[in-house]
Amino acid sequence: MVQQLTIFDAVPTIAFKLGDLVEVIVNVEEKDVEDYYYLKLYEGSEGRIVKFLPLRQCEVLFAKSNQIGIFRHGELERCERG
């Protein structure tokens, strides 16, 4: 039997787990000015996912600066060495 999924049941193709090492990426075409400049502060920085938030957002802890940033799923990319 085939079951139809709602948009809330769909699993992202690249799922993150707590503790994953991720890097912040900037996709200029999809960003507002405010989002762009926020992301530019963290672009290329590596951090660990410490918490999942609603709307496919994550809190990421950056060890070098000891700061926490909040990012959407599409603004993060898993690091190969993580």
C-alpha beads as a LAMMPS data file, in Angstrom:
LAMMPS data file: protein, C-alpha beads

82 atoms
81 bonds

1 atom types
1 bond types

-500.0 500.0 xlo xhi
-500.0 500.0 ylo yhi
-500.0 500.0 zlo zhi

Masses

1 110.0

Atoms # bond

1 1 1 0.000 0.000 0.000
2 1 1 1.306 3.456 -0.918
3 1 1 0.903 6.262 1.584
4 1 1 0.832 9.901 0.528
5 1 1 3.054 12.194 2.589
6 1 1 2.219 15.758 3.500
7 1 1 4.828 18.486 3.231
8 1 1 5.339 18.107 6.971
9 1 1 6.263 14.425 6.620
10 1 1 8.839 14.913 3.871
11 1 1 12.395 14.216 4.963
12 1 1 15.073 16.564 3.615
13 1 1 17.575 14.898 1.315
14 1 1 20.483 16.120 3.446
15 1 1 19.463 15.659 7.055
16 1 1 21.644 16.976 9.844
17 1 1 22.096 15.452 13.294
18 1 1 23.019 17.059 16.591
19 1 1 26.774 17.450 16.779
20 1 1 27.317 17.515 13.004
21 1 1 30.151 19.763 11.859
22 1 1 28.720 22.229 9.331
23 1 1 29.877 25.203 7.284
24 1 1 27.816 28.312 6.514
25 1 1 27.190 28.996 2.824
26 1 1 25.677 32.059 1.131
27 1 1 23.298 31.620 -1.799
28 1 1 23.004 35.219 -3.012
29 1 1 20.085 34.679 -5.403
30 1 1 17.734 33.571 -2.628
31 1 1 18.625 36.069 0.110
32 1 1 17.233 39.375 1.297
33 1 1 19.751 42.099 2.060
34 1 1 19.466 41.513 5.824
35 1 1 19.969 37.758 5.424
36 1 1 22.913 38.271 3.092
37 1 1 24.876 40.483 5.478
38 1 1 24.097 38.222 8.456
39 1 1 25.364 35.192 6.533
40 1 1 28.464 37.030 5.283
41 1 1 29.593 37.371 8.914
42 1 1 29.686 33.574 9.202
43 1 1 30.461 32.544 5.607
44 1 1 33.015 29.736 5.513
45 1 1 32.957 29.351 9.298
46 1 1 32.700 25.866 10.734
47 1 1 30.566 25.046 13.735
48 1 1 28.596 22.264 15.400
49 1 1 24.825 21.923 15.440
50 1 1 23.727 22.196 19.067
51 1 1 19.946 22.562 18.743
52 1 1 17.128 22.167 16.227
53 1 1 14.475 24.883 15.990
54 1 1 11.097 25.066 14.213
55 1 1 10.923 25.812 10.476
56 1 1 14.047 23.743 9.657
57 1 1 16.403 26.044 11.518
58 1 1 19.449 25.108 13.588
59 1 1 21.534 26.713 16.293
60 1 1 25.213 26.380 15.438
61 1 1 28.052 26.893 17.934
62 1 1 31.267 28.298 16.480
63 1 1 34.172 27.213 18.692
64 1 1 36.657 29.832 17.444
65 1 1 34.459 32.793 18.373
66 1 1 32.366 31.033 21.054
67 1 1 29.213 32.413 19.382
68 1 1 25.917 30.787 18.490
69 1 1 24.199 31.575 15.203
70 1 1 20.776 30.558 13.913
71 1 1 20.610 29.302 10.336
72 1 1 18.128 27.736 7.953
73 1 1 18.768 24.223 6.687
74 1 1 19.685 25.504 3.199
75 1 1 22.335 27.858 4.574
76 1 1 24.404 24.998 5.989
77 1 1 26.565 22.363 4.376
78 1 1 28.031 19.330 6.136
79 1 1 31.824 19.453 6.425
80 1 1 33.635 16.430 5.049
81 1 1 35.834 15.986 8.106
82 1 1 32.893 16.241 10.532

Bonds

1 1 1 2
2 1 2 3
3 1 3 4
4 1 4 5
5 1 5 6
6 1 6 7
7 1 7 8
8 1 8 9
9 1 9 10
10 1 10 11
11 1 11 12
12 1 12 13
13 1 13 14
14 1 14 15
15 1 15 16
16 1 16 17
17 1 17 18
18 1 18 19
19 1 19 20
20 1 20 21
21 1 21 22
22 1 22 23
23 1 23 24
24 1 24 25
25 1 25 26
26 1 26 27
27 1 27 28
28 1 28 29
29 1 29 30
30 1 30 31
31 1 31 32
32 1 32 33
33 1 33 34
34 1 34 35
35 1 35 36
36 1 36 37
37 1 37 38
38 1 38 39
39 1 39 40
40 1 40 41
41 1 41 42
42 1 42 43
43 1 43 44
44 1 44 45
45 1 45 46
46 1 46 47
47 1 47 48
48 1 48 49
49 1 49 50
50 1 50 51
51 1 51 52
52 1 52 53
53 1 53 54
54 1 54 55
55 1 55 56
56 1 56 57
57 1 57 58
58 1 58 59
59 1 59 60
60 1 60 61
61 1 61 62
62 1 62 63
63 1 63 64
64 1 64 65
65 1 65 66
66 1 66 67
67 1 67 68
68 1 68 69
69 1 69 70
70 1 70 71
71 1 71 72
72 1 72 73
73 1 73 74
74 1 74 75
75 1 75 76
76 1 76 77
77 1 77 78
78 1 78 79
79 1 79 80
80 1 80 81
81 1 81 82
